[in-house]
């Protein structure tokens, strides 16, 4: 059974992040065309295997390993690649609760994800839009 050394990924631009599968996304026409997750290192077999593992891990019950990693950090990007799923919400809320000193930040194109994580003191999630986004997304406040 596959298990990565660390749940979090790192890079120089965003620091530590939870990278998720591109298949978790519901991209707009423009986003699908310009997505940085469809080229480069994030498309390599090891990266896609890890992203699938992280998504399944966040849908599970025990996030102790991830909590241990995040407790040492000041910031963690949610969905560095890909997007969160509604199945991840309980563990993202638990993670934020167990790591109050860590700021979790990121973007989503899914309004239900944003609504579910709204108002959490140490989560900053932006709803990402572009010119091909649906009107209901543009109406998000």
C-alpha positions as a Markdown table, in Angstrom:
| # | Residue | x | y | z |
|---|---|---|---|---|
| 1 | Unk | 0.0 | 0.0 | 0.0 |
| 2 | Unk | 1.4 | 3.4 | -1.0 |
| 3 | Unk | 2.1 | 6.0 | 1.7 |
| 4 | Unk | 4.2 | 9.1 | 1.0 |
| 5 | Unk | 6.8 | 10.2 | 3.5 |
| 6 | Unk | 5.0 | 13.5 | 4.1 |
| 7 | Unk | 1.3 | 14.4 | 3.4 |
| 8 | Unk | 2.2 | 18.0 | 2.6 |
| 9 | Unk | 4.1 | 19.0 | -0.5 |
| 10 | Unk | 6.5 | 22.0 | -0.7 |
| 11 | Unk | 7.7 | 24.4 | -3.3 |
| 12 | Unk | 9.4 | 27.8 | -3.3 |
| 13 | Unk | 6.4 | 29.8 | -4.5 |
| 14 | Unk | 3.7 | 28.7 | -2.0 |
| 15 | Unk | 5.6 | 26.9 | 0.7 |
| 16 | Unk | 3.7 | 23.9 | 2.2 |
| 17 | Unk | 0.5 | 22.7 | 0.5 |
| 18 | Unk | -2.0 | 19.9 | 0.2 |
| 19 | Unk | -1.8 | 18.9 | -3.5 |
| 20 | Unk | -4.9 | 17.2 | -4.7 |
| 21 | Unk | -5.8 | 15.5 | -8.0 |
| 22 | Unk | -6.8 | 17.7 | -10.9 |
| 23 | Unk | -9.8 | 15.4 | -11.3 |
| 24 | Unk | -11.2 | 17.0 | -8.1 |
| 25 | Unk | -11.7 | 20.2 | -10.0 |
| 26 | Unk | -14.7 | 21.5 | -11.9 |
| 27 | Unk | -12.8 | 23.9 | -14.1 |
| 28 | Unk | -14.4 | 26.6 | -16.3 |
| 29 | Unk | -13.5 | 26.7 | -19.9 |
| 30 | Unk | -10.7 | 29.2 | -19.3 |
| 31 | Unk | -9.3 | 27.5 | -16.2 |
| 32 | Unk | -9.2 | 24.1 | -18.0 |
| 33 | Unk | -7.2 | 25.8 | -20.8 |
| 34 | Unk | -4.7 | 27.6 | -18.5 |
| 35 | Unk | -4.4 | 25.2 | -15.6 |
| 36 | Unk | -0.9 | 24.9 | -14.2 |
| 37 | Unk | -1.8 | 21.5 | -12.8 |
| 38 | Unk | -2.0 | 20.0 | -16.3 |
| 39 | Unk | 1.7 | 20.4 | -17.1 |
| 40 | Unk | 5.0 | 20.1 | -15.4 |
| 41 | Unk | 6.0 | 18.3 | -12.2 |
| 42 | Unk | 2.4 | 18.0 | -10.9 |
| 43 | Unk | 1.7 | 15.6 | -13.8 |
| 44 | Unk | 4.5 | 13.2 | -13.1 |
| 45 | Unk | 3.4 | 9.7 | -12.0 |
| 46 | Unk | 4.7 | 10.1 | -8.4 |
| 47 | Unk | 3.0 | 13.5 | -8.0 |
| 48 | Unk | -0.4 | 12.2 | -9.3 |
| 49 | Unk | -0.1 | 9.1 | -7.1 |
| 50 | Unk | 0.6 | 11.3 | -4.0 |
| 51 | Unk | -2.3 | 13.6 | -4.9 |
| 52 | Unk | -4.7 | 10.7 | -5.1 |
| 53 | Unk | -3.4 | 9.4 | -1.7 |
| 54 | Unk | -3.9 | 12.9 | -0.1 |
| 55 | Unk | -7.4 | 13.2 | -1.4 |
| 56 | Unk | -8.3 | 9.7 | 0.0 |
| 57 | Unk | -6.5 | 10.5 | 3.2 |
| 58 | Unk | -8.5 | 13.7 | 3.7 |
| 59 | Unk | -11.7 | 11.8 | 3.2 |
| 60 | Unk | -10.8 | 9.3 | 5.9 |
| 61 | Unk | -11.1 | 9.5 | 9.7 |
| 62 | Unk | -7.5 | 9.8 | 11.1 |
| 63 | Unk | -5.5 | 12.8 | 10.2 |
| 64 | Unk | -2.9 | 12.6 | 13.0 |
| 65 | Unk | 0.1 | 12.6 | 10.6 |
| 66 | Unk | -1.2 | 15.7 | 8.8 |
| 67 | Unk | -1.9 | 17.4 | 12.2 |
| 68 | Unk | 1.7 | 16.6 | 13.2 |
| 69 | Unk | 3.1 | 18.2 | 10.0 |
| 70 | Unk | 0.9 | 21.3 | 10.2 |
| 71 | Unk | 1.5 | 22.0 | 13.9 |
| 72 | Unk | 5.1 | 23.0 | 13.1 |
| 73 | Unk | 4.1 | 25.5 | 10.3 |
| 74 | Unk | 2.7 | 29.0 | 10.2 |
| 75 | Unk | 0.9 | 28.6 | 6.9 |
| 76 | Unk | -0.4 | 25.8 | 4.7 |
| 77 | Unk | -2.0 | 26.2 | 1.3 |
| 78 | Unk | -5.1 | 24.2 | 0.8 |
| 79 | Unk | -5.4 | 22.7 | -2.7 |
| 80 | Unk | -2.1 | 23.8 | -4.1 |
| 81 | Unk | -3.1 | 21.7 | -7.1 |
| 82 | Unk | -6.6 | 20.5 | -7.6 |
| 83 | Unk | -9.6 | 21.4 | -5.4 |
| 84 | Unk | -11.1 | 20.3 | -2.2 |
| 85 | Unk | -14.1 | 17.9 | -2.1 |
| 86 | Unk | -17.0 | 18.1 | 0.2 |
| 87 | Unk | -15.8 | 14.8 | 1.7 |
| 88 | Unk | -12.7 | 16.7 | 2.9 |
| 89 | Unk | -14.6 | 19.3 | 4.8 |
| 90 | Unk | -14.8 | 17.5 | 8.2 |
| 91 | Unk | -11.1 | 16.8 | 8.3 |
| 92 | Unk | -10.2 | 20.3 | 7.1 |
| 93 | Unk | -12.3 | 21.7 | 9.9 |
| 94 | Unk | -10.7 | 19.3 | 12.4 |
| 95 | Unk | -7.2 | 20.2 | 11.1 |
| 96 | Unk | -7.9 | 24.0 | 11.5 |
| 97 | Unk | -9.2 | 23.3 | 15.1 |
| 98 | Unk | -6.2 | 21.2 | 16.1 |
| 99 | Unk | -3.7 | 23.6 | 14.6 |
| 100 | Unk | -5.0 | 27.0 | 15.6 |
| 101 | Unk | -1.5 | 28.7 | 15.1 |
| 102 | Unk | -1.5 | 27.6 | 11.5 |
| 103 | Unk | -3.1 | 29.8 | 8.8 |
| 104 | Unk | -4.7 | 27.6 | 6.1 |
| 105 | Unk | -5.2 | 29.5 | 2.8 |
| 106 | Unk | -6.1 | 28.8 | -0.8 |
| 107 | Unk | -8.6 | 29.0 | -3.5 |
| 108 | Unk | -11.6 | 27.0 | -4.7 |
| 109 | Unk | -14.0 | 27.2 | -7.6 |
| 110 | Unk | -16.7 | 25.3 | -5.6 |
| 111 | Unk | -19.2 | 27.5 | -3.7 |
| 112 | Unk | -20.2 | 24.7 | -1.3 |
| 113 | Unk | -16.6 | 24.3 | -0.2 |
| 114 | Unk | -16.3 | 28.0 | 0.4 |
| 115 | Unk | -19.6 | 28.2 | 2.3 |
| 116 | Unk | -18.6 | 25.2 | 4.5 |
| 117 | Unk | -15.2 | 26.8 | 5.5 |
| 118 | Unk | -16.4 | 30.4 | 5.8 |
| 119 | Unk | -15.9 | 32.0 | 9.2 |
| 120 | Unk | -13.2 | 29.7 | 10.4 |
| 121 | Unk | -10.7 | 31.9 | 12.2 |
| 122 | Unk | -7.5 | 30.3 | 10.6 |
| 123 | Unk | -8.9 | 29.5 | 7.1 |
| 124 | Unk | -8.7 | 32.0 | 4.3 |
| 125 | Unk | -10.3 | 30.6 | 1.1 |
| 126 | Unk | -10.8 | 32.7 | -2.0 |
| 127 | Unk | -13.4 | 31.8 | -4.6 |
| 128 | Unk | -11.6 | 31.9 | -7.9 |
| 129 | Unk | -13.4 | 33.2 | -10.9 |
| 130 | Unk | -12.6 | 34.0 | -14.5 |
| 131 | Unk | -14.5 | 35.4 | -17.5 |
| 132 | Unk | -16.1 | 32.0 | -18.2 |
| 133 | Unk | -17.3 | 31.4 | -14.6 |
| 134 | Unk | -21.0 | 30.9 | -14.1 |
| 135 | Unk | -23.1 | 33.9 | -13.0 |
| 136 | Unk | -23.9 | 32.2 | -9.6 |
| 137 | Unk | -20.1 | 32.1 | -8.9 |
| 138 | Unk | -19.8 | 35.8 | -9.7 |
| 139 | Unk | -22.7 | 36.5 | -7.3 |
| 140 | Unk | -20.8 | 34.9 | -4.3 |
| 141 | Unk | -20.2 | 37.4 | -1.5 |
